[in-house]
């Protein structure tokens, strides 16, 4: 087959952006290009090995799957070659010409121009093949898909700028060959020892043989023998080794391979399970959050192997959504090799592995919280809001997850000070039977809420919750360790049985019945009721919602997202001891009294993070009252 005419195509905009940012941000860590290319080659061989289970003809007479690394000092090229699944022209366009990841635009906008910070972000995103352009001025790909007829190859070429070319060529090899034409000044990589050291550092654990030509020497006066291909990695699956035989650095390097991350993992758990089931799990907790952690659709981090054969990645059935940050693999000896995602849906072995893996991760976090507080704080700052999804999603492990959760407290001045639910219960006042909390859209809003005034006066601790997930969490979780949760901003409040700092009840200020009736009349279309508050000591008013209503700030967010939220009218509580109420008691003008009543409601709504229906009208009203 003669070579066809080249077709020149434009990179997608995000690819061009990523290439330029990556070349400059990752230059100090440029040796990772080889790690990424070998990882891709390994994946290609794994895919072929799996497909060949049901279609042996794909392997034909080339059954030894391998990866080859070579260099040519004169041509200034480095070649990474595999005999894996190969690519079609469509594969090249989709896999190399674009980035098929959700959240790409958001990721690119998060880059700051700071090379060190951007390097970490790019590492979380995953650079793969594009890392070639860190050291190469031009890259060629020669490939033939395992299902294509002999000779039906495709050539891809680009200088890593705005475009790439594709054309059909005669190519007998199955698999993919990537040729890097090095930039000026990158000659350090045209060295046998340098390439071998990179392979040993990053890719020794690859289960396929990685081969390089052995540089044989000759005696004086004799011709050098033909070089032979030599395996330069151990080619043993790291996870199959006993834990005592795996060094810390090997675990770290394997994590970087399996996750594509540049950072070291925070912690990991390696388990060999034998008995009714036989499987191995190697699970990691990252230090930094994956870029797409909170995307509606994101990749799960667990790869599934069966009898050392890679079967599928992003296996959502092996880890629940609230642990989606976990990276690693499971290798089962019991599952059938022809397993599909549909079969996994209701497979008892998978359910058992999933359950045990969840326990291992939660146990790892518990151990971290007890023995390495600083490390757990790092975890919590990154993944705390994600873990808070757990008590709702995973009822079987609810108590264990709740024990791991951390919250800010009204007893602390800064947001970073966190306590556990056990800490809270241990500090309860005599007679206190409930865990009091408040949700808000920020730590400051929670800490300064009028609803906390009586609790501060009595010395009763309140949990301050300001993560977006908190309102949803507390709407689904009713108790912990036999103690009921109660929002200080919803429903009736009864603190009479709780001992106060002063040890006695204070005399209540009464409100004139006519004034209370007048306020109710002024606001009858907007509130369910107006009542004297048991919560307030310094603020004039506050909004109290029904126990099952969503907080005002969340109602607003949901409405902005187009959600129809059923809510009831709130209760307005007022503080008769406040000067505004005293002023209102002396007000004879009914119109002014109505204006004051509306002002009490407006400021109570704002304090709860709600939105006024008529902000301009509220400002005009406030100005009139200030001038009266």
TORDOMI-840677 format. One record per residue (C-alpha): x, y, z negated; residue in three letters. Coordinates in steps of 0.5 Angstrom, whole numbers, plus 500, padded with zeros to 3 digits. Layout:
XYZALA...
END
This chain:
500500500UNK503507502UNK503512497UNK497517498UNK497524498UNK498528492UNK492531488UNK493537484UNK488538478UNK488543473UNK489541465UNK483543461UNK484550458UNK485546451UNK490542453UNK494548456UNK494551450UNK496545446UNK502544450UNK505551449UNK503551441UNK506544440UNK512545444UNK514551440UNK511549433UNK514542433UNK521543436UNK525542429UNK521535429UNK522533437UNK525526436UNK517524434UNK516524442UNK519517442UNK515515436UNK508517439UNK510514446UNK512507443UNK505508439UNK501509445UNK505503449UNK503499443UNK496500443UNK496499450UNK499492449UNK494491443UNK488492448UNK491487453UNK492482448UNK485483446UNK481483453UNK486477455UNK482473449UNK476472454UNK480473460UNK486470461UNK487472468UNK489479466UNK496476463UNK498472469UNK505470469UNK507476465UNK505473458UNK510476453UNK508483451UNK513488450UNK516495450UNK522497453UNK526504452UNK532506457UNK536512459UNK540514465UNK545519463UNK546522470UNK539523472UNK538526465UNK532521464UNK529517458UNK524511460UNK519508455UNK515502459UNK510497457UNK506491460UNK500493457UNK493494459UNK495500464UNK491506466UNK486507472UNK486514476UNK480515472UNK484513465UNK489518467UNK484524468UNK481523462UNK486521457UNK492525460UNK488531463UNK483533457UNK483532450UNK477528448UNK476530441UNK470534438UNK472540434UNK478542439UNK476549439UNK476550432UNK482546431UNK486551436UNK483557433UNK486555426UNK493555428UNK496561425UNK503562429UNK507560423UNK511554426UNK511550420UNK504551418UNK502550425UNK506543426UNK503540420UNK496542423UNK498539430UNK500533426UNK494532423UNK490533430UNK495528433UNK499530439UNK501523442UNK503523450UNK503531450UNK509530445UNK513528451UNK514536453UNK517538447UNK524535450UNK522534457UNK521539463UNK517534467UNK514528466UNK512522470UNK507516469UNK507510473UNK502505472UNK497499474UNK491497470UNK491490469UNK485488473UNK488492479UNK491488485UNK498488485UNK501494488UNK495498487UNK499503482UNK498510480UNK503516479UNK502522475UNK506528474UNK507535471UNK511540468UNK507541462UNK504548464UNK497549468UNK496543472UNK498535474UNK498531480UNK496524481UNK497520487UNK496512489UNK503508490UNK506501491UNK507499484UNK508492482UNK509492474UNK503491470UNK502497465UNK505504464UNK512507465UNK513514462UNK519518465UNK522524461UNK526529465UNK530532460UNK530540459UNK537543459UNK540542452UNK537536450UNK542531452UNK543528445UNK537524446UNK541520452UNK545516447UNK544509445UNK545510438UNK541516437UNK535512441UNK536506437UNK536510430UNK529513432UNK526507433UNK529504427UNK526510423UNK519510426UNK517504429UNK521498426UNK514495424UNK511495431UNK509488432UNK511487439UNK518487441UNK522494442UNK527492447UNK533496449UNK539494454UNK545492450UNK551496452UNK556490453UNK564491453UNK569488457UNK576486456UNK581490460UNK582488467UNK575484467UNK568487469UNK563488464UNK558483464UNK551485466UNK547488460UNK541484457UNK535486454UNK536486446UNK530487441UNK532492436UNK526492431UNK524487426UNK517486430UNK514483424UNK507486422UNK509490415UNK502489412UNK504481412UNK510482408UNK509481400UNK509488397UNK515486393UNK519486400UNK516493403UNK520499401UNK517505399UNK520509406UNK517503410UNK510504407UNK511512409UNK513511416UNK508506417UNK503511415UNK505516420UNK505511425UNK498508424UNK495516422UNK499520427UNK500525421UNK507528420UNK506529412UNK507523407UNK501520404UNK499521397UNK498514395UNK497507398UNK494500396UNK497494399UNK493487398UNK493480400UNK486477398UNK486469398UNK480464396UNK473464400UNK476469404UNK483471407UNK485478409UNK490483408UNK488491407UNK493497407UNK490503405UNK492510405UNK490517402UNK493522406UNK496529403UNK492533408UNK485533410UNK485530418UNK483536422UNK476533424UNK474531416UNK468535416UNK466535424UNK459531425UNK462526429UNK469524426UNK474518427UNK474513421UNK481511419UNK481504419UNK483499424UNK481492424UNK486486426UNK484479426UNK489474425UNK495479427UNK491481433UNK489488434UNK481488435UNK478495434UNK480502431UNK475507428UNK472502424UNK466505421UNK463499418UNK470498413UNK469504410UNK463509408UNK463516410UNK465519403UNK471515404UNK472517411UNK479521410UNK482514408UNK487511413UNK490504414UNK488497416UNK484491415UNK487484418UNK482478417UNK484471418UNK476469418UNK473473423UNK472471430UNK476474435UNK471476440UNK467480434UNK464486437UNK461493433UNK454490434UNK456483430UNK460487425UNK453491423UNK450485419UNK457481418UNK457478411UNK465478411UNK465485413UNK460487408UNK465483403UNK471486405UNK468493405UNK466492398UNK472490396UNK476496400UNK472501396UNK473498390UNK481498391UNK480506393UNK476508387UNK481504383UNK487507386UNK484514385UNK482512378UNK489510376UNK492517380UNK487521375UNK490517369UNK497517370UNK499522375UNK494528374UNK498533379UNK497528384UNK490527383UNK489535383UNK492535390UNK487530392UNK481534389UNK483540392UNK483537399UNK478532398UNK474533392UNK467536396UNK468530401UNK468525395UNK462528392UNK458525397UNK459518394UNK454518388UNK448519393UNK451515399UNK454509394UNK449507389UNK453501387UNK459505385UNK455511383UNK458511376UNK465510378UNK465516383UNK461520378UNK467519373UNK472521378UNK468528380UNK471535377UNK467541376UNK469548374UNK466550367UNK463556364UNK468556358UNK474557363UNK476563367UNK479561373UNK476556378UNK482551379UNK481549371UNK477543372UNK473538367UNK470531368UNK463529366UNK466525360UNK470532358UNK463535358UNK459530354UNK465530349UNK464538348UNK457538347UNK454542342UNK450538336UNK443537338UNK445537346UNK442532350UNK443535357UNK448536362UNK447543364UNK449546371UNK448551376UNK449551383UNK451557387UNK455559394UNK461562390UNK465561384UNK464568382UNK456568383UNK456562379UNK460564373UNK456571373UNK449569374UNK444572369UNK442565368UNK448563364UNK447569359UNK443565353UNK448559354UNK454564353UNK451567347UNK450560344UNK456557346UNK453552350UNK458550356UNK455550363UNK458546369UNK459551375UNK458548382UNK460552388UNK461547393UNK456546399UNK455539397UNK453540390UNK446543391UNK444536395UNK448532390UNK444534384UNK438534388UNK439526388UNK443525382UNK439525375UNK443523370UNK450520368UNK452516362UNK445516359UNK445524359UNK440528364UNK442533368UNK439540368UNK439546372UNK440552368UNK436556374UNK430551375UNK424549371UNK423550363UNK428551359UNK428549351UNK435550347UNK431550340UNK434544338UNK441546340UNK445549334UNK448556336UNK454559334UNK450563329UNK446558326UNK440561326UNK435564331UNK434571333UNK428575333UNK425576340UNK423583343UNK416583345UNK413585351UNK407590352UNK401586355UNK399591359UNK406592362UNK407584363UNK400585367UNK402590371UNK408587374UNK404581375UNK399585379UNK405588383UNK408582385UNK402577385UNK403575393UNK411574392UNK412570385UNK408564382UNK408568375UNK412573371UNK414571364UNK418573358UNK425570359UNK429565354UNK435566358UNK437573359UNK440577354UNK443583358UNK440583365UNK433585366UNK431580370UNK432573374UNK429568379UNK427561376UNK425556381UNK421550381UNK425544379UNK425541386UNK426547390UNK432548393UNK437554391UNK435560395UNK442561398UNK441554401UNK434555403UNK437561407UNK443557410UNK438551412UNK433556415UNK439559419UNK440552422UNK433552424UNK431547419UNK424548416UNK424548408UNK418547404UNK419552398UNK414554393UNK414561390UNK419563384UNK418565377UNK420572375UNK423572368UNK424579365UNK428581359UNK424586355UNK430588351UNK433591357UNK433599358UNK429598365UNK423595362UNK423600356UNK423605361UNK418602365UNK414601359UNK413609358UNK412610366UNK405612367UNK405613375UNK402606377UNK406607384UNK413608380UNK411602376UNK410598382UNK416600385UNK420598379UNK417591379UNK419590386UNK426592384UNK426587379UNK425582384UNK430584389UNK436584384UNK434578382UNK433575389UNK440578390UNK443575384UNK441568386UNK444569393UNK438570397UNK436575402UNK431580402UNK426581407UNK426588408UNK434590406UNK433598408UNK426598404UNK429596398UNK435601399UNK430606400UNK426604394UNK432604389UNK434611392UNK427614390UNK427611383UNK434613382UNK432620383UNK426620379UNK
END
